[in-house]
Amino acid sequence: MNEKVLSTLKEKCSLENMKKLMDLNNPEVLRFIEEYVELCNPDSVFIRTDSAKDIDHIRNRSKELGEEIALNAKGHTMHFDSMKDQARDKANTKFLVTPDMKFGAHIHSTERNAGLAEVKGFLKDIMVGKQMYILFMCLGPVNSDFSIYAVQITDSAYVAHSEDILYRPAYEAFKSKDKEIEFFKYVHSAGELENNVSKNVDKRRVYMDLVDGIVFTTNTQYAGNTVGLKKLSLRLAINKADKEGWLAEHMFLLGVKGPNGRKSYFTGAYPSACGKTSTCMVKGEGIVGDDIAYLRKKDGSVYAVNVERGIFGIIKDVNSKDDPLIWDVLTTEGEVIFSNVLNKEGVPYWQGDGRKMPDSGVNYSGDWIKGKKDANNKEILYSHSNARYTIPIKTLKNCDAKLEDPQGAKVDGIIYGGRDSDTWPPVFQSLDWAHGVVTLASSLESETTSATIGQEGVRNFCLMANLDFLSIPVGNYIQNHLKFVDDITDKPIIFGANYFLKDKDGQYISGKHDKRVWLKWMELRVHGDVEVIETPIGLLPKYEDIQRLFKEVLDIDFTKDDYNNFFKIRVKENISKIDRILEVYKNQVVDAPEVLFALLNDQKKRLVDAQKKYGDYIEPEKFN
């Protein structure tokens, strides 16, 4: 063992913590930790094992330091971020690239050597006066074919506590695998604190080094920037999956109950505000994961796991009527971290919670009263629009048994859902795998809403709901999906979903709970239990099946007029969509595969032919 490494670590670690490190018998782990102990220069180092004692130490430290505040309900705490540190910092989230890395225009990057010099300059002595926490974690279940191990270095007890809720501890796995283990690396510092929040937000950086598999984050506390194993890990995992032949996706994983005790598992990719969380939390079904999934091929099928074991969710509009399962966890004793909501005498309040808004309290701006304004004379809301909750999935009553299954769940279907007021039907099936990858997954869009800054109704291209996190060229990513099932005999079926169709008056025609019916139809479809109608855009449900399911699931009489309104082929709108998507791939993606253009043009031709025969709006029965 390098004497310099041992000397540096012994200076900062107690005998107990030094023993924890030495028991790992892993020179690479020690070298990595020593490098950043020396650079960041903390007063002390705490090594978190998988023990309840170590986990409690971090929870307690967060409260002692004021990074979290205890609330009235046992186990509930509240955390505040700086007013300038309330969301992912896209502008300063960059890949560190070398000249040979040609990723395309969607990659936000900076030259590697310059980026390393900058971020390491910020990290120099940044932890003086603080304790460094080192966590050994696992993405996916431990000791599984899906497992990716990770070492997190941070000076924030709040970040460490969040990661304990969200990810599986893996110190014992590191210990048993010693030198053989590969791992992602994360280095985070909240930087100088003022009133327990990051002060120097102008020096906030989120840099990802694909060469060494390291994520650096500085001068930020917001979990989307600092919990390295979340979207930052997704970027590293996509790059790793590209080399190894599997998929790392921005997808939920859901178990849907079928007839005679059957259960079928679906993954689903939906851009923000398109119904992703509400879909995986529907009544009567089982949630495995809400955000990120790894997909691998085994035994002629596709299997998936939830990368996480917790949820870091947007809390706005979570209420007892619309989200009873989440509401139950948020209002019952147990481990919950609330962030950037209002604290009124030990009770958290947030926008859309269904309760009367308090006139005063404490929030991310400090002492708050109704009508308080910021430096720009803009009213400060009592709870931030991006306020969050962090909970273990196991505390949800609909937690599925597959959550910790190291084998994963066999994937029967994959759903791609967008926000679309006038084009896609609420549910439909692709013609085949390639058709689904191209015309659904690679053509995903989301419209801006009235809650979005800028013009309402603008359609944003959202490739597989994963565009923001890609660490490989777009064309390569699409090609990986196309060939993923080449040697698979039991291919998942690809579906499209859209809960946001509107009538001519601009009102949504779909009810909030209709998605329960669409899921039940998809479950029947993956087993061939119902027939379909083939149309130019894909395979549609038959009226009698949807009518029956609405009655069985929601006790609603679903009429033939309802069916035609939902499922008519909107020809002009579908042709316009294809034209938009073709423009994206022609002008913004230099390596788009030729099959993409061929399949999109084939679909356009089918639509044009149908338009000539039947007109602009075609009821499904015309294709029967």
C-alpha positions in Angstrom: 0.0 0.0 0.0 1.3 3.5 -0.9 2.6 5.1 2.3 1.4 8.6 1.2 -2.1 7.3 0.8 -2.1 5.7 4.2 -0.5 8.8 5.9 -3.1 11.2 4.5 -6.0 8.9 5.5 -4.7 8.3 9.0 -4.4 12.0 9.6 -8.1 12.5 8.9 -9.7 9.2 10.0 -10.2 7.9 13.5 -9.0 4.4 14.2 -12.5 3.1 13.8 -13.0 4.7 10.4 -9.5 3.8 9.2 -10.2 0.1 10.0 -13.4 0.3 8.0 -11.3 1.5 5.0 -8.6 -1.1 5.5 -11.1 -3.9 5.7 -12.1 -3.2 2.1 -8.7 -4.4 0.9 -9.1 -2.2 -2.2 -6.2 0.0 -3.2 -8.2 1.7 -5.9 -10.9 2.8 -3.4 -8.3 4.0 -1.0 -6.4 5.9 -3.8 -9.6 7.6 -4.9 -10.6 8.6 -1.4 -7.1 9.8 -0.5 -6.9 12.0 -3.6 -10.0 14.0 -2.6 -9.3 13.9 1.2 -6.0 15.7 0.3 -7.7 18.1 -2.2 -10.8 19.0 -0.2 -9.0 19.0 3.2 -11.8 18.1 5.6 -11.3 18.2 9.4 -12.4 14.6 9.6 -13.6 11.7 7.6 -16.6 9.4 8.4 -16.9 6.0 6.6 -20.5 4.9 6.4 -20.9 1.1 6.4 -24.2 -0.7 6.0 -24.8 -0.7 9.8 -27.9 1.0 11.4 -25.5 2.8 13.7 -23.6 4.5 10.8 -26.8 5.4 9.0 -28.2 7.0 12.2 -25.0 9.0 12.6 -25.6 10.7 9.3 -29.3 11.3 10.0 -28.5 12.8 13.4 -25.6 14.9 12.0 -27.9 16.5 9.5 -30.2 17.7 12.2 -27.4 18.7 14.5 -25.9 20.8 11.7 -29.2 22.4 10.8 -29.2 20.9 7.3 -32.5 19.2 8.2 -35.1 20.4 10.7 -37.2 17.9 12.7 -40.9 18.1 12.1 -43.8 17.1 14.4 -44.3 13.7 12.8 -41.7 11.1 14.0 -39.1 10.6 11.3 -40.1 13.6 9.2 -37.5 16.3 8.5 -37.4 19.4 6.3 -34.5 20.8 4.3 -34.1 24.2 2.6 -31.9 25.1 -0.4 -30.8 28.5 -1.3 -33.3 30.7 -3.2 -30.8 30.5 -6.1 -30.4 26.7 -5.9 -33.8 25.2 -6.5 -33.4 23.1 -9.6 -31.0 21.2 -11.9 -28.4 23.6 -13.2 -28.5 22.7 -16.9 -26.2 25.6 -17.9 -23.4 24.4 -15.7 -23.9 20.6 -16.1 -21.3 19.5 -18.6 -19.4 16.6 -19.8 -15.6 16.8 -19.7 -14.6 15.8 -23.3 -11.4 14.9 -25.1 -10.8 15.8 -28.7 -11.7 12.3 -29.9 -15.2 12.4 -28.3 -17.8 13.3 -31.0 -21.1 13.2 -29.3 -23.2 15.7 -31.2 -24.9 19.1 -30.5 -27.1 17.8 -27.7 -24.1 17.2 -25.5 -23.3 20.2 -23.2 -19.5 19.9 -22.7 -16.3 21.6 -21.9 -12.7 20.6 -22.7 -11.6 18.0 -20.1 -8.3 19.4 -18.9 -9.7 22.9 -18.5 -12.8 21.5 -16.8 -10.8 19.4 -14.3 -8.6 22.4 -13.5 -11.6 24.6 -12.8 -13.6 22.2 -10.7 -10.6 21.0 -8.7 -9.7 24.6 -8.1 -13.1 25.1 -6.5 -12.6 21.8 -4.5 -9.3 22.9 -3.1 -9.7 23.2 0.7 -13.5 23.4 0.3 -14.1 21.1 3.2 -12.0 22.9 5.8 -13.9 22.9 9.1 -16.3 20.1 7.9 -16.6 16.4 8.1 -16.4 14.4 4.9 -18.9 11.5 4.5 -18.0 8.5 2.3 -20.8 6.2 1.3 -20.6 2.8 -0.5 -23.7 2.4 -2.6 -25.3 0.2 -5.3 -27.4 1.2 -8.3 -29.9 -1.6 -8.6 -30.2 -4.6 -6.2 -27.0 -5.7 -4.6 -25.2 -8.7 -6.0 -27.2 -8.8 -9.1 -26.4 -8.8 -12.9 -27.8 -5.3 -12.9 -25.6 -4.0 -10.0 -23.4 -0.9 -10.5 -21.4 0.0 -7.5 -20.6 3.5 -6.4 -18.6 5.6 -3.9 -20.0 9.0 -2.9 -17.8 11.6 -1.3 -19.8 14.6 0.2 -19.6 17.1 3.0 -23.4 17.4 3.2 -25.1 15.2 5.8 -28.4 16.0 4.0 -27.1 14.6 0.7 -25.8 11.5 2.4 -29.1 11.0 4.2 -31.0 11.4 0.9 -28.8 8.8 -0.8 -29.4 6.4 2.1 -33.2 6.6 1.4 -32.8 6.4 -2.4 -30.1 3.8 -2.9 -29.0 0.5 -1.5 -26.0 0.5 0.9 -23.1 -1.7 -0.4 -20.2 -1.5 2.0 -20.4 -5.2 2.6 -20.5 -5.9 -1.2 -17.3 -3.8 -1.6 -15.8 -5.7 1.3 -16.6 -9.2 -0.2 -15.5 -8.3 -3.8 -12.4 -6.3 -2.7 -10.1 -5.6 -5.7 -12.5 -7.0 -8.3 -15.2 -4.4 -7.9 -15.8 -1.7 -10.5 -17.5 1.5 -9.3 -18.7 5.0 -10.3 -17.2 7.9 -8.4 -18.8 11.1 -7.0 -17.2 14.1 -5.3 -19.6 16.7 -3.9 -19.3 19.8 -1.7 -22.0 22.2 -0.8 -19.2 24.8 -0.4 -19.2 27.7 2.0 -22.6 27.8 3.8 -24.6 30.8 4.8 -27.6 30.1 7.0 -27.0 26.4 6.2 -27.4 26.9 2.4 -24.7 27.1 -0.3 -23.4 30.6 -0.5 -21.3 30.7 -3.7 -23.9 29.5 -6.2 -22.1 31.4 -9.0 -19.4 28.7 -8.6 -22.0 25.9 -8.9 -20.6 23.2 -11.3 -21.8 19.7 -12.2 -19.1 18.1 -14.3 -19.0 14.5 -15.5 -15.7 12.9 -16.5 -16.5 9.8 -18.7 -12.8 8.9 -18.9 -12.5 8.2 -15.2 -16.2 7.7 -14.4 -16.3 10.6 -11.9 -19.0 13.2 -11.3 -18.0 16.5 -9.6 -20.5 18.8 -8.0 -19.6 22.0 -6.2 -21.4 24.9 -4.4 -24.9 23.4 -4.5 -27.1 21.5 -2.2 -30.2 20.9 -4.3 -30.5 17.1 -4.6 -31.0 17.1 -8.4 -27.4 18.5 -8.7 -25.9 16.7 -5.7 -27.3 13.2 -5.4 -24.8 11.8 -7.8 -26.4 8.4 -8.1 -29.6 9.9 -9.7 -29.6 11.6 -13.2 -25.8 12.1 -13.0 -25.4 8.4 -12.7 -27.8 7.9 -15.5 -25.5 9.7 -17.8 -22.5 7.5 -16.8 -24.7 4.4 -17.1 -25.9 5.2 -20.6 -22.3 5.4 -21.7 -21.5 2.2 -20.0 -24.5 0.4 -21.4 -23.6 1.5 -24.9 -20.3 -0.3 -24.6 -21.8 -3.4 -23.0 -25.1 -4.0 -24.9 -27.8 -3.2 -22.4 -30.0 -0.1 -21.8 -30.1 2.6 -19.1 -33.4 4.4 -19.3 -35.4 7.2 -17.8 -38.3 4.8 -17.1 -40.7 3.7 -14.4 -41.2 0.0 -13.7 -44.8 -1.1 -12.9 -46.6 -4.4 -12.3 -50.1 -4.5 -13.8 -52.6 -7.1 -12.6 -54.3 -9.3 -15.2 -57.0 -12.0 -15.1 -56.7 -15.1 -12.8 -53.9 -13.6 -10.6 -51.6 -12.8 -13.5 -49.2 -9.9 -13.3 -47.3 -8.2 -16.2 -44.6 -5.7 -15.9 -44.2 -2.5 -17.9 -41.5 0.1 -18.2 -42.5 3.6 -19.2 -40.7 6.7 -20.4 -42.7 10.0 -20.1 -41.2 13.5 -20.2 -41.8 15.8 -17.3 -45.5 16.7 -16.7 -46.7 13.9 -19.0 -48.1 11.6 -16.4 -45.2 9.4 -15.5 -45.6 9.4 -11.7 -49.4 9.2 -11.9 -49.1 6.2 -14.2 -46.8 4.2 -11.9 -49.0 5.1 -8.9 -52.4 4.1 -10.3 -54.8 2.4 -7.9 -54.6 -1.3 -7.7 -51.2 -1.9 -9.4 -47.7 -2.4 -8.0 -44.9 0.1 -8.2 -41.3 -1.2 -8.6 -39.8 2.2 -9.5 -40.8 5.7 -10.7 -37.8 7.1 -12.4 -34.8 5.1 -13.8 -34.6 1.5 -15.0 -31.8 -0.8 -16.3 -32.9 -3.3 -19.0 -30.9 -6.4 -19.7 -31.4 -9.5 -21.9 -31.7 -12.9 -20.1 -33.0 -16.2 -21.3 -34.6 -14.9 -24.5 -36.5 -12.1 -22.7 -35.9 -8.6 -21.4 -35.7 -8.0 -17.6 -35.5 -4.7 -15.7 -34.8 -3.4 -12.3 -35.4 -0.1 -10.5 -32.0 1.5 -10.1 -33.3 3.1 -6.9 -35.2 2.1 -3.7 -36.7 5.5 -3.0 -38.5 8.4 -4.6 -37.3 12.0 -4.9 -40.6 13.4 -6.2 -42.1 16.8 -6.9 -44.6 17.5 -4.1 -46.7 20.2 -5.8 -50.3 19.1 -6.2 -49.8 15.9 -4.1 -53.1 15.7 -2.1 -55.3 13.1 -0.5 -57.8 12.9 -3.3 -55.5 12.6 -6.3 -52.5 10.9 -4.7 -53.8 8.9 -1.7 -50.9 6.4 -1.6 -48.2 9.1 -1.5 -50.3 11.3 0.7 -50.5 8.5 3.3 -46.7 8.2 3.5 -46.3 12.0 3.7 -48.7 12.3 6.6 -47.8 9.2 8.6 -44.8 8.7 10.9 -41.8 7.3 9.1 -38.7 8.5 7.2 -39.5 11.4 4.9 -37.4 14.4 3.9 -39.4 17.5 2.7 -37.5 20.1 0.8 -38.4 23.7 0.1 -41.9 23.6 1.5 -43.4 25.7 4.2 -42.8 24.9 7.9 -45.7 26.1 10.0 -45.1 25.1 13.7 -43.6 21.7 12.7 -46.2 20.9 9.9 -45.2 21.0 6.2 -47.4 22.7 3.7 -47.1 22.8 -0.1 -48.9 24.1 -3.2 -51.9 22.0 -4.2 -52.0 20.0 -1.0 -55.8 20.6 -0.6 -55.4 22.5 2.7 -55.9 26.1 3.6 -52.7 28.1 2.9 -51.1 29.4 6.1 -50.4 33.2 6.3 -47.0 32.8 7.8 -44.2 30.3 8.6 -40.6 29.5 7.6 -39.6 28.5 4.1 -36.6 28.6 1.8 -36.6 32.5 2.0 -36.5 32.5 5.8 -39.3 33.9 7.8 -42.3 34.1 5.4 -45.6 36.0 5.5 -48.2 36.1 2.8 -47.3 38.7 0.2 -43.5 38.6 0.9 -41.5 39.6 -2.2 -37.9 38.9 -3.4 -35.3 41.4 -4.5 -36.9 41.7 -7.9 -40.3 42.6 -6.3 -41.7 39.1 -7.3 -44.0 37.4 -4.8 -42.4 34.5 -2.9 -44.8 31.6 -2.8 -45.1 29.7 0.5 -43.8 26.5 -1.1 -41.5 26.4 -4.1 -43.0 25.0 -7.3 -40.1 22.5 -7.5 -40.4 21.5 -3.8 -39.7 17.8 -3.2 -40.3 14.8 -1.0 -37.8 11.9 -0.5 -39.3 8.6 0.7 -38.4 4.9 0.7 -40.6 3.0 -1.9 -41.1 0.2 0.6 -43.3 2.5 2.7 -45.9 2.8 -0.1 -48.8 0.4 0.2 -48.6 -0.4 -3.5 -44.9 -1.4 -3.3 -44.3 -4.4 -5.6 -42.5 -7.5 -4.4 -40.0 -7.2 -7.4 -38.4 -4.1 -5.8 -35.5 -6.0 -4.3 -35.5 -9.0 -6.7 -31.9 -9.4 -8.0 -33.3 -11.2 -11.1 -35.4 -8.2 -12.0 -38.9 -8.2 -13.5 -39.6 -9.7 -17.0 -40.7 -6.8 -19.2 -43.8 -7.5 -21.2 -44.4 -4.0 -22.5 -42.7 -0.6 -22.9 -44.8 2.6 -22.9 -43.8 6.0 -24.3 -46.1 8.8 -23.2 -46.1 12.4 -24.3 -48.2 15.6 -23.8 -50.2 16.0 -27.0 -53.4 18.0 -27.4 -54.4 16.9 -30.9 -52.5 14.0 -32.4 -51.9 10.6 -30.6 -54.8 8.6 -29.2 -54.7 7.8 -25.5 -53.3 4.3 -26.1 -52.1 2.3 -29.1 -49.6 -0.4 -30.0 -46.7 -0.2 -32.5 -46.8 -2.4 -35.5 -43.5 -4.1 -34.4 -40.4 -3.3 -32.4 -38.6 -1.1 -35.0 -41.8 0.8 -35.8 -42.2 1.4 -32.0 -38.6 2.6 -31.6 -38.8 5.0 -34.5 -42.4 6.3 -34.6 -43.1 6.3 -30.8 -39.9 6.3 -28.8 -37.8 8.4 -31.2 -40.7 10.7 -32.0 -41.7 11.6 -28.5 -42.9 15.2 -27.9 -44.2 17.2 -25.0 -46.2 20.4 -25.3 -45.5 23.3 -23.1 -48.3 24.3 -20.7 -49.6 27.5 -19.2 -47.3 26.8 -16.2 -44.3 26.9 -18.5 -42.3 30.1 -19.1 -42.8 31.1 -22.7 -45.4 30.2 -25.3 -48.1 27.6 -24.5 -48.5 24.7 -26.9 -44.9 24.6 -28.2 -44.0 21.0 -28.9 -40.6 20.0 -27.6 -38.7 17.0 -29.0 -38.1 14.6 -26.1 -36.4 11.5 -27.5 -37.4 8.6 -25.2 -37.7 11.2 -22.4 -33.9 10.8 -22.1 -32.5 13.4 -24.3 -31.2 15.6 -21.5 -29.2 12.7 -20.1 -27.6 11.2 -23.2 -23.8 10.6 -23.0 -23.6 9.1 -26.5 -24.6 10.3 -30.0 -28.4 10.4 -30.6 -28.1 8.1 -33.7 -26.0 5.6 -31.7 -28.6 5.6 -28.9 -31.5 4.9 -31.4 -29.5 2.2 -33.1 -28.8 0.5 -29.7 -32.5 0.3 -29.2 -33.2 -1.0 -32.7 -30.7 -3.9 -32.3 -31.4 -4.6 -28.6 -33.9 -7.3 -29.3 -32.1 -8.9 -32.3 -31.4 -12.1 -30.3 -34.6 -12.0 -28.2 -37.4 -14.4 -28.8 -39.9 -12.9 -26.3 -39.9 -9.2 -27.3 -41.7 -6.6 -25.2 -44.5 -4.8 -27.0 -44.1 -1.1 -27.5 -47.1 1.2 -26.8 -47.8 4.9 -27.1 -49.8 6.8 -24.5 -51.3 10.3 -24.4 -53.5 11.6 -21.6 -53.9 15.1 -22.9 -56.2 15.1 -25.9 -58.4 18.2 -26.0 -61.7 19.0 -27.6 -62.4 22.0 -29.8 -62.9 24.2 -26.7 -59.5 23.3 -25.3 -60.9 21.0 -22.6 -59.2 17.6 -21.8 -61.4 14.8 -23.0 -59.7 12.1 -20.9 -60.5 11.7 -17.2 -57.6 11.5 -14.6 -58.3 7.8 -13.9 -58.8 6.7 -17.5 -55.1 5.5 -17.6 -56.2 2.6 -15.4 -58.2 1.3 -18.3 -55.4 1.9 -20.8 -53.0 -0.1 -18.6 -55.5 -3.0 -18.3 -55.9 -3.1 -22.1 -52.1 -3.1 -22.5 -51.9 -6.0 -20.0 -54.4 -8.0 -22.0 -52.7 -7.1 -25.2 -49.2 -8.4 -24.3 -50.8 -11.8 -23.8 -52.9 -11.7 -27.0 -56.2 -11.7 -25.0 -57.8 -9.0 -27.1 -57.8 -8.2 -30.8 -56.8 -4.9 -32.5 -57.5 -2.7 -35.5 -54.6 -2.0 -37.7 -54.3 1.7 -38.8 -51.6 3.8 -40.4 -50.1 4.8 -37.0 -50.3 1.4 -35.2 -52.8 -1.0 -33.6 -55.9 0.4 -31.9 -58.1 -1.2 -29.3 -61.6 -2.5 -30.3 -64.6 -0.6 -29.0 -66.1 -3.6 -27.2 -62.9 -4.3 -25.2 -62.6 -0.7 -24.0 -66.3 -0.4 -23.3 -66.0 -3.5 -21.1 -62.9 -2.3 -19.3 -64.4 1.1 -18.5 -67.3 -0.6 -16.8 -65.2 -3.2 -14.9 -62.4 -0.8 -13.8 -64.2 2.6 -13.4 -67.9 1.7 -13.5 -68.3 4.1 -16.4 -70.5 3.7 -19.4 -68.2 4.3 -22.3 -70.1 5.1 -25.5 -69.3 4.6 -29.1 -69.1 8.3 -29.5 -66.5 8.5 -26.7 -64.5 5.8 -28.4 -64.5 7.5 -31.8 -63.6 10.8 -30.1 -60.6 9.2 -28.4 -59.4 6.9 -31.1 -60.1 8.5 -34.5 -57.0 8.9 -36.6 -56.2 12.6 -36.8 -54.5 12.5 -40.2 -53.4 16.1 -40.7 -52.0 16.3 -37.2 -50.1 13.0 -37.5 -48.6 14.1 -40.8 -47.5 17.4 -39.3 -45.9 15.5 -36.4 -43.9 13.3 -38.8 -42.8 16.4 -40.7 -41.6 18.0 -37.4 -39.7 14.9 -36.4 -38.1 14.5 -39.8 -36.8 18.1 -39.6 -35.3 17.4 -36.2 -33.4 14.4 -37.5 -32.4 16.0 -40.8 -31.1 19.2 -39.2 -30.0 18.4 -35.7 -28.8 14.8 -35.7 -25.9 14.0 -38.0 -25.9 10.2 -37.4 -29.6 9.3 -37.5 -30.0 5.7 -38.9 -31.5 5.5 -42.4 -34.2 3.1 -41.2 -35.6 6.0 -39.1 -36.3 8.1 -42.2 -37.6 5.1 -44.1 -40.1 4.1 -41.4 -41.3 7.7 -40.8 -41.8 8.2 -44.5 -43.6 4.9 -44.8 -46.0 6.0 -42.1 -46.5 9.3 -43.8 -47.4 7.6 -47.0 -50.0 5.3 -45.2 -51.6 8.4 -43.7 -51.7 10.2 -47.0 -53.3 7.2 -48.7 -55.9 6.9 -45.9 -56.6 10.6 -46.1 -57.4 10.4 -49.8 -59.8 7.6 -49.2 -61.5 8.6 -45.9 -60.6 12.3 -45.2 -58.8 14.1 -42.4 -60.4 12.4 -39.4 -61.0 8.6 -39.6 -63.0 6.5 -37.2 -61.2 3.2 -36.4 -64.0 1.0 -37.8 -63.1 2.3 -41.3 -59.9 0.2 -41.0 -61.7 -2.9 -39.7 
